[in-house]
Amino acid sequence: MTARIYQRPKNAMQSGKAHIDQWLLEFVPAEARQPDPLMGWAGSGDTQSQVVLSFASRAEAEAYAARHGIAARAVNTPPRRLKLQTYADNFR
């Protein structure tokens, strides 16, 4: 059972920054998704891929994974780069 620990990204559809301070522990799928022969929907028998745990800090998520014997890989959050420009730059 392997997992990925990462920080929740900012929602692209809204300007707010709610819940971006949370860290998530998400299990890596153990088997590939296959189309259902009757409906054609993609699915698998792996129920661990549906589990997503949230934590207040990265240390808490890593401690939880170590305590339960989960091999976890932490992904660092890339730094945010802002593109600063004025309204007048749109007309140059």
C-alpha positions in Angstrom: 0.0 0.0 0.0 1.7 3.2 -1.2 0.3 6.7 -0.8 1.0 10.3 -1.9 1.1 13.2 0.5 0.5 16.6 -1.1 -0.9 20.0 -0.3 -4.4 20.8 -1.6 -4.1 23.1 -4.7 -6.1 26.3 -5.1 -9.4 26.0 -6.9 -8.9 27.4 -10.4 -12.6 28.3 -10.7 -12.6 30.7 -7.7 -10.4 33.4 -6.5 -10.6 32.3 -2.8 -7.9 30.3 -1.0 -10.0 28.2 1.3 -8.6 24.8 2.4 -5.2 25.3 0.6 -3.4 24.9 4.0 -4.6 21.3 4.3 -2.4 18.3 3.4 -3.9 15.2 1.8 -2.9 11.6 2.0 -4.1 9.8 -1.1 -3.5 6.1 -1.9 -2.0 5.1 -5.3 -4.3 2.9 -7.3 -3.3 -0.8 -7.0 -4.8 -1.9 -10.3 -5.7 -0.3 -13.6 -9.3 0.9 -14.3 -11.2 -1.2 -16.9 -14.4 -0.4 -18.8 -17.5 -2.2 -17.5 -18.8 -4.5 -20.3 -22.5 -3.5 -19.7 -22.3 0.3 -19.2 -18.9 1.2 -20.4 -18.0 3.1 -17.2 -14.4 2.9 -16.0 -14.0 1.2 -12.7 -11.9 -1.2 -10.7 -12.1 -3.4 -7.6 -9.5 -1.2 -5.7 -11.4 0.6 -3.0 -8.3 2.2 -1.4 -8.1 4.7 -4.3 -11.4 6.2 -3.0 -9.9 7.1 0.4 -8.5 10.6 0.8 -7.4 11.7 4.3 -6.8 15.4 5.2 -4.4 16.7 7.8 -3.5 20.1 9.2 0.2 19.8 8.5 2.7 17.7 6.5 4.2 16.3 9.7 0.8 15.0 10.8 0.3 13.2 7.5 3.8 11.6 7.6 3.3 10.6 11.2 0.0 8.9 10.4 1.6 7.0 7.5 4.5 5.9 9.6 2.2 4.8 12.4 0.0 2.7 10.1 2.9 1.2 8.0 2.0 3.1 4.8 4.8 3.8 2.4 4.2 7.4 1.6 5.9 9.8 -0.7 5.6 13.5 0.1 5.3 16.0 -2.9 6.6 19.5 -2.2 4.3 22.4 -3.2 5.9 24.5 -5.9 6.3 28.2 -5.1 3.5 30.5 -6.4 4.7 32.9 -9.0 2.6 36.0 -9.6 2.5 37.8 -12.9 2.3 41.4 -11.9 1.1 43.7 -14.6 -1.0 46.9 -14.9 -4.2 47.4 -16.8 -2.3 49.6 -19.3 -0.1 46.6 -20.3 -3.2 45.2 -22.1 -3.0 47.9 -24.7 0.7 47.8 -25.6 
